[in-house]
Amino acid sequence: MRNLKLLKCLRCAELQSPGSPRFFSVRTDTGTILVASEYGITELDPRAGQVVSEVSLTAENYLPEDGSGTLVGIQDLPDQESVCVATANGDVILHNLNTSQLECVGSVDSGLTGMSWSPDQELVTLTTGQETVIMMTKDFEPITEVEIHQDDFGEGKFITVGWGKKETQFHGSEGKQAAQRKLTEIQTAVPWDDRRPRISWRGDGQLFAVSAVCPRTGARKVRVWNRECVLQSTSEAINGLEQSLCWKPSGSLIASTQRHPNKHSVVFIERNGLLHGDFTLPFGKEQVKVKELLWNSDSSVLAVWLEDMSPGEDGQLNTYIQLWTVGNYHWYLKQSLHFGRTLERAPACVCWDPELPHRLHLLTRGWTSLTYDWGWSTERSLGDDVHDNGNVAVIDGDKVLVTMFRQCVVPPPMCTYELQLPAAVSQVTFHPEPQRTNDLAVLTADGRVFVYGKGEYCGN
């Protein structure tokens, strides 16, 4: 029955560097941020509010001087005291943070579409323009190369893990016909899909998942590989599967998103390729697109980065970041951050801190750095007298679920009553004065405050 409470937000708007931020990586040893743009690498210190260093990749001819180049990934490598970046034209570049030396450690003629390091930073996977995955050691020695769309098991066959094959699973009220029903049509990837492969590693670094658009059907599929690049499983056909992909660090599920005919959901895929649970996003099915999904390091919070599908009258798009948690098989929307319709305020890069599970880093397109520190909090009334109902309030999107423990004890997500708000809730607090401890105030994400008294709504 805990809520996520904002403990501190560090905002730094005085930072500036050439180009636009594309990717970033947190330096755990210094607390600075390494940012990749179309011109080079910039190291920022949000606490000091200053640019620590800038490295030009255009001067070394790794990127075009006109800013038309593209980087596909960046990773801090503390053991090597370096930062690694990969360019779309195929170069893998290592920058030594002590000597400021730049070195091209490898190049792929067909170009690169992505780079992902294993959690232990012993291996790196690269996806190429020819739809292949290249596995390399941390010293950039090639190990193997495989086709992204390889399928050793044939269509519709999976490794039997946990519940086993779909045909032997329990199907509820639909009965066995649900297992035997064939999809009559496989939908192609959504029009706004960038069609680039996505790679996400499991927390122990033993497996990684690749989401890619199948050249035969035009739909996205998820494949799971081990550290030796041996294919473990291929997902079932999932109509409406989108590009976002993030493996839960604890290892149980792979998160992605799916667009249904009547709703938009975050879905979870087991390592055997079968769907296992979902929750619905609080938007219309054609209202937003999910840019990224991000698990924090202890798997307790899932961040969903969203953007409007269609611009408003001013031509700008709303951007949101939502923080979701799960308890008793129910997904709660605990925080919703709104960044408005201004292009400069829109997030360009978002990531969780690799060592502090509840610290969220964000960099806007206008080079404003935001660092959010969250903490768990149980919002309850004091319970010091017989007039106090022993209330506990739980945030669940645009609802506050209130349980009066002096009268009844019910397991969440059930509650004694719920308050419906006009916007997502950010914070709840109870009145501290005696005889009024059942009163509560609610702060919503759009900045409004609503006050509720016993048996009445007190205004906002």
Secondary structure, DSSP 4 states (H G I P E B T S, - for coil): --EEEEEEEEEE-----SS---EEEE-TTT--EEEE-SSEEEEEETTTTEEEEEEESTTTTSS-TTS---EEEEEEEGGGTEEEEEETTSEEEEEETTT--EEEEEE-TT-EEEEEE-TTSSEEEEEETTSEEEEEETT--EEEEEETT--TT-TT-----TT--GGGS--GGG-THHHHPPPS-PPPPPTT-----EEEE-TTSSEEEEEEE-TTT--EEEEEEETT--EEEEPPP-TTB-S--EE-TTSS-EEEEEE-SS-EEEEEE-TTS-EEEEEE-SS-TTTEEEEEEEE-TTSS-EEEEEEESS--TTS---EEEEEEEEETTEEEEEEEEE--S-GGGSEEEEEE-SSSTTEEEEEETT--EEEEEEEEE-EE----STT---EEEEEETTEEEEEETTT----TT--SEEEE-SS-EEEEEE--STT-TT-EEEEETTS-EEEEETTEEEE-
